[in-house]
Amino acid sequence: MPGSENSCASSWSSYGACSPVQPRSIRLLNGRLYNGLKKAGHPKGARLDHSGLVTLLARGRPLASKRYYIGSLRNHDNSEKSAQLLASQQKFLGGLENEGFTVKRGRIVYDHKIREKGVDVKIAVDLIVGAVDDLYDIAIIVSSDTDLIPAIQYVQFKGKKVEYVGFSQHPSLGMAKHGNLSVLLLPEDLQKLTSVGA
């Protein structure tokens, strides 16, 4: 099974040299980005330029699709706080759709701990279906969820390349090992893509 052909830490000056591949099309799959940003010390309330992140990762290569995966909130306790969180998420996702993202919604489970369900499954399904239907050459995965590794191995078997994108402060060694290219976003990358108070 193909392993990592290359790895690099991102920077705005040198990132374009990380991959020599010129694909026919790329599918960018972005899942659980909020959790990764939180662990990376992204300021609370700061706005990330998601389209700018896509531009950085695509590096001028043709983009077949850009997809954002997230657990959908609901007003599970009929409280004002839950209603505000739901309205905020709907506004955020509507903004992403206006920027051309396809938003794929999983579920939020409210038990002893609030957690997402079904997001990794949706990413895996899109990876596999897109590979079988030959909809992309390279998949860029912004997720450190190692549950995706079997799907990654399958699409590599089908001749597709997979680029893993993580954060330099807490990379996933498993995802880095199985990606054809491993890219770690540096704090300065996030700073350039962040606006505070927006």
Secondary structure by P-SEA (a helix, b strand, c coil): cccccbbbbbccccccccccccccbbbbbbcaaaaaaaaaccccccccaaaaaaaaaaccccccbbbbbbbbbccccccaaaaaaaaaaaaaaaaaaaaccbbbbbbbbbcccccccaaaaaaaaaaaaaaaaccccbbbbccccccaaaaaaaaaaabbbbbbbbbcccccaaaaaaccbbbbbcaaaaaaaccccc
